[in-house]
Amino acid sequence: MLLPGVILALLFHYLPMFGVVIAFQEYKPYLGVTGSDWVGLKHFRAIFERIDSLQVIWNTLLIAALKIAFMILVPVVFALLLNEVRKMAFKRLVQTLVYLPHFLSWVILGAILTDLLSPEGGLVNRVLQEWFGIPPVFFLGNGDWFRFTVVTSEVWKEFGFSTIIYLASLAGINPELYEAAEADGASRWKQTLHITIPSLVPIMTVCATLSLSSILSAGFDQIFNLYNPLVYDKGDIIDTYVYRVGILSQKLSFATAIGLFKSVVSCILILSVYRIALKTANYRIF
């Protein structure tokens, strides 16, 4: 039964890994892997010598860190607020509405955001200008605003789906704790502060530590569908940089070296955060 799956994994996941050898070559497509010259760690040294590649690594770390921080904070706050709603019909309606963006691709959302955030007649800029007198903001053409837009849109798309984890944790809290707190005269805020939030800390720790493993993956689909040459200096991340350099500029060996560097660092981070999650929250996969 496992044989077809094993064969597919070997063909499409392990066999292509042989291609990473071109990171150690001056690869020429017409010479192939066997005919191209070996250059050792030349391309890896270039990663830390080129200003644009260092800027890309910084962009990736900053955007990913902001996403991780807000993707922990916003779902927790929303789950706490939603947990206080007593009308089940309204609660389910809100849950459904916030889940929906998760199922839309960044191709669709990219087109929607480009239209909404346009400085020339976009809905957001029209509201800012007519209601608050703020001049049009080029959200997708200014580097600083682009980072803000990327983080905000990521949170808007995914916070509803991430809330499921925290709502499940809230449902598992022993109700006798709340009954005892009410008997002692604790207000709803005191119960939240001393019972609810401490009960969420273990799952928050697990989510935060596991998210650290993707600190070098800031979201290729999202950035690729939103960015443009005006924001390359502030919005280009490792994955999009590999695409631009490797595919568009035909520097295949250099792009492969960056991709391999990212994979090795990500692997180390995954193993590290797994150890942290195991020690702090007793989380284990095997």
C-alpha positions as CSV (number, residue, x, y, z in Angstrom):
1,M,0.0,0.0,0.0
2,L,2.8,2.4,0.8
3,L,4.8,1.6,-2.4
4,P,3.1,4.2,-4.7
5,G,3.6,6.9,-2.1
6,V,7.2,6.0,-1.6
7,I,7.9,6.0,-5.3
8,L,6.3,9.4,-5.8
9,A,8.2,10.8,-2.9
10,L,11.5,9.5,-4.3
11,L,10.7,10.8,-7.8
12,F,9.4,14.3,-6.9
13,H,11.1,15.1,-3.6
14,Y,14.4,13.2,-3.2
15,L,15.6,12.7,-6.8
16,P,15.4,16.5,-7.6
17,M,17.7,17.1,-4.6
18,F,20.6,16.0,-6.8
19,G,20.2,19.3,-8.5
20,V,21.7,21.2,-5.5
21,V,25.2,20.3,-6.8
22,I,25.0,23.2,-9.2
23,A,25.3,25.5,-6.1
24,F,29.0,24.4,-6.1
25,Q,29.5,24.9,-9.9
26,E,29.5,27.7,-12.5
27,Y,26.6,26.0,-14.1
28,K,26.1,26.3,-17.8
29,P,22.9,24.7,-19.1
30,Y,24.5,23.7,-22.4
31,L,27.3,21.9,-20.6
32,G,25.1,20.2,-18.0
33,V,26.0,19.1,-14.5
34,T,28.9,16.9,-15.6
35,G,30.5,19.5,-17.9
36,S,30.2,22.7,-15.8
37,D,33.2,23.9,-13.8
38,W,33.3,23.3,-10.0
39,V,33.8,26.6,-8.0
40,G,33.5,25.3,-4.4
41,L,31.9,27.8,-2.0
42,K,32.2,30.8,-4.3
43,H,28.4,31.4,-4.5
44,F,27.9,31.0,-0.8
45,R,30.6,33.6,-0.1
46,A,28.9,35.9,-2.6
47,I,25.7,35.7,-0.5
48,F,27.4,37.5,2.3
49,E,29.4,39.9,0.0
50,R,26.6,41.2,-2.1
51,I,24.7,44.1,-0.6
52,D,21.4,43.2,-2.3
53,S,21.5,39.6,-0.9
54,L,22.1,40.8,2.6
55,Q,19.2,43.3,2.3
56,V,17.0,40.4,1.1
57,I,17.9,38.3,4.1
58,W,17.1,41.2,6.4
59,N,13.8,41.8,4.6
60,T,12.9,38.2,5.0
61,L,13.7,38.1,8.7
62,L,11.9,41.4,9.5
63,I,8.7,40.5,7.6
64,A,8.6,37.0,8.9
65,A,9.2,38.1,12.5
66,L,6.4,40.7,12.3
67,K,4.0,38.1,10.8
68,I,4.8,35.6,13.6
69,A,4.3,38.2,16.3
70,F,1.0,39.4,15.0
71,M,-0.2,35.9,14.1
72,I,0.2,34.9,17.7
73,L,-1.3,38.1,19.2
74,V,-4.3,38.7,17.0
75,P,-5.8,35.2,17.0
76,V,-5.5,35.0,20.8
77,V,-7.2,38.3,21.4
78,F,-9.9,37.4,18.9
79,A,-10.5,34.0,20.4
80,L,-10.8,35.6,23.9
81,L,-13.4,38.1,22.6
82,L,-15.3,35.5,20.6
83,N,-15.4,33.2,23.6
84,E,-17.3,35.9,25.5
85,V,-20.1,35.9,22.9
86,R,-23.1,34.0,24.2
87,K,-25.4,34.0,21.1
88,M,-24.3,30.9,19.2
89,A,-25.8,32.0,15.9
90,F,-23.9,35.3,15.9
91,K,-20.7,33.5,17.0
92,R,-20.9,31.0,14.2
93,L,-21.6,33.7,11.6
94,V,-18.5,35.7,12.8
95,Q,-16.4,32.5,12.7
96,T,-17.5,31.7,9.2
97,L,-16.8,35.2,7.9
98,V,-13.3,35.4,9.4
99,Y,-12.4,31.9,8.1
100,L,-13.3,32.7,4.5
101,P,-10.1,34.6,3.5
102,H,-8.0,31.6,4.4
103,F,-9.5,29.7,1.5
104,L,-8.7,32.3,-1.1
105,S,-5.4,32.2,-3.0
106,W,-3.0,35.1,-3.1
107,V,-3.6,35.4,-6.8
108,I,-7.2,36.5,-6.1
109,L,-6.4,38.5,-3.0
110,G,-3.5,40.2,-4.7
111,A,-5.8,41.5,-7.5
112,I,-8.4,42.6,-4.9
113,L,-5.8,44.4,-2.7
114,T,-4.2,46.0,-5.7
115,D,-7.6,47.5,-6.7
116,L,-8.6,48.5,-3.1
117,L,-5.2,50.1,-2.3
118,S,-4.7,51.9,-5.5
119,P,-3.7,55.6,-5.0
120,E,-5.9,56.5,-8.0
121,G,-9.4,55.8,-6.9
122,G,-8.9,52.8,-4.6
123,L,-11.6,52.4,-2.0
124,V,-9.2,52.6,1.0
125,N,-7.6,55.9,-0.3
126,R,-11.0,57.4,-1.1
127,V,-12.1,56.7,2.5
128,L,-8.9,58.1,4.0
129,Q,-9.1,61.2,1.8
130,E,-12.8,61.9,2.1
131,W,-13.3,61.0,5.8
132,F,-10.0,62.0,7.3
133,G,-8.4,64.4,4.8
134,I,-5.3,62.2,4.4
135,P,-3.6,62.4,1.0
136,P,-3.5,59.2,-1.1
137,V,-1.0,56.6,0.1
138,F,0.8,54.4,-2.3
139,F,0.6,51.3,-0.2
140,L,2.2,49.0,-2.8
141,G,4.7,51.5,-4.2
142,N,6.3,52.7,-1.0
143,G,8.7,50.3,0.8
144,D,7.7,51.0,4.4
145,W,4.0,51.0,3.5
146,F,4.5,47.8,1.5
147,R,5.8,46.0,4.6
148,F,2.8,47.3,6.6
149,T,0.5,46.1,3.9
150,V,2.1,42.6,3.7
151,V,1.9,42.0,7.4
152,T,-1.7,43.4,7.7
153,S,-3.0,41.4,4.8
154,E,-1.4,38.2,6.0
155,V,-3.0,38.7,9.4
156,W,-6.4,39.5,7.8
157,K,-6.2,36.3,5.7
158,E,-5.0,33.8,8.3
159,F,-6.0,35.0,11.8
160,G,-9.5,33.5,11.6
161,F,-8.2,30.1,10.7
162,S,-5.5,30.3,13.4
163,T,-8.2,31.2,16.0
164,I,-9.5,27.6,15.8
165,I,-6.6,26.3,17.8
166,Y,-7.2,28.8,20.6
167,L,-10.9,28.3,20.7
168,A,-10.3,24.5,21.0
169,S,-8.0,25.2,23.9
170,L,-10.5,27.5,25.6
171,A,-13.2,24.8,25.3
172,G,-10.8,22.4,27.2
173,I,-10.5,24.6,30.3
174,N,-12.0,23.0,33.3
175,P,-15.3,24.9,34.0
176,E,-14.9,24.2,37.7
177,L,-12.1,26.8,37.8
178,Y,-14.5,29.5,36.7
179,E,-17.2,28.3,39.2
180,A,-14.7,28.5,42.0
181,A,-13.5,31.9,40.9
182,E,-17.2,33.2,40.7
183,A,-17.7,31.8,44.2
184,D,-14.7,33.9,45.4
185,G,-16.2,37.0,43.7
186,A,-13.8,37.2,40.8
187,S,-15.0,39.4,38.0
188,R,-15.0,38.2,34.3
189,W,-11.8,40.2,33.7
190,K,-10.1,38.6,36.7
191,Q,-11.1,35.2,35.5
192,T,-9.7,35.9,32.1
193,L,-6.5,37.3,33.6
194,H,-5.9,34.5,36.1
195,I,-7.5,31.4,34.5
196,T,-8.1,31.9,30.7
197,I,-4.8,33.5,29.6
198,P,-2.5,31.2,31.8
199,S,-4.4,28.2,30.2
200,L,-3.5,29.4,26.7
201,V,0.2,30.0,27.4
202,P,1.3,26.4,26.6
203,I,-0.4,26.4,23.2
204,M,0.9,29.9,22.5
205,T,4.4,28.7,23.3
206,V,4.1,25.8,20.9
207,C,2.7,27.9,18.1
208,A,5.4,30.6,18.6
209,T,8.3,28.1,18.7
210,L,7.1,26.2,15.7
211,S,6.6,29.4,13.8
212,L,10.2,30.3,14.4
213,S,11.2,27.4,12.0
214,S,9.7,29.4,9.1
215,I,11.5,32.6,10.0
216,L,13.2,32.4,6.5
217,S,9.9,31.9,4.7
218,A,8.1,35.1,4.6
219,G,5.5,34.0,2.0
220,F,6.5,33.8,-1.7
221,D,2.9,33.7,-3.0
222,Q,1.9,36.8,-1.2
223,I,5.0,38.9,-2.0
224,F,5.1,37.8,-5.6
225,N,1.5,38.8,-6.2
226,L,1.8,42.2,-4.5
227,Y,5.3,43.6,-5.1
228,N,6.9,45.5,-7.9
229,P,10.3,47.0,-8.8
230,L,9.5,50.1,-6.7
231,V,9.7,48.1,-3.4
232,Y,12.4,45.6,-4.2
233,D,14.7,47.2,-1.6
234,K,12.2,46.8,1.3
235,G,9.9,44.0,0.1
236,D,12.1,41.5,-1.7
237,I,12.5,38.2,0.3
238,I,14.7,35.2,-0.2
239,D,12.2,33.2,-2.2
240,T,11.3,36.0,-4.6
241,Y,15.0,37.0,-4.9
242,V,15.8,33.4,-5.9
243,Y,13.1,33.6,-8.6
244,R,14.3,36.9,-9.9
245,V,18.0,36.0,-9.9
246,G,17.7,32.4,-10.8
247,I,14.9,32.4,-13.4
248,L,14.9,35.9,-14.8
249,S,18.6,36.7,-14.7
250,Q,19.7,33.1,-15.4
251,K,22.2,33.0,-12.4
252,L,21.1,29.4,-11.6
253,S,24.1,28.5,-9.4
254,F,23.9,31.6,-7.2
255,A,20.1,31.2,-6.8
256,T,20.6,27.6,-5.9
257,A,23.2,28.5,-3.3
258,I,20.8,30.9,-1.7
259,G,18.0,28.3,-1.7
260,L,20.3,25.7,-0.2
261,F,21.5,28.2,2.4
262,K,17.9,28.9,3.4
263,S,17.0,25.2,3.5
264,V,20.0,24.3,5.8
265,V,19.2,27.2,8.2
266,S,15.5,26.3,8.2
267,C,16.3,22.7,9.0
268,I,18.5,23.8,11.9
269,L,15.7,26.1,13.2
270,I,13.1,23.3,12.9
271,L,15.3,21.0,15.0
272,S,16.0,23.7,17.5
273,V,12.4,24.9,18.0
274,Y,11.3,21.3,18.3
275,R,13.7,20.8,21.2
276,I,12.4,24.1,22.7
277,A,8.8,23.1,22.3
278,L,9.5,19.7,23.8
279,K,11.2,21.2,26.9
280,T,8.8,24.1,27.5
281,A,5.4,22.6,26.6
282,N,6.1,18.8,26.3
283,Y,5.2,18.9,22.6
284,R,6.4,16.0,20.6
285,I,5.7,14.6,17.1
286,F,7.5,11.3,17.6
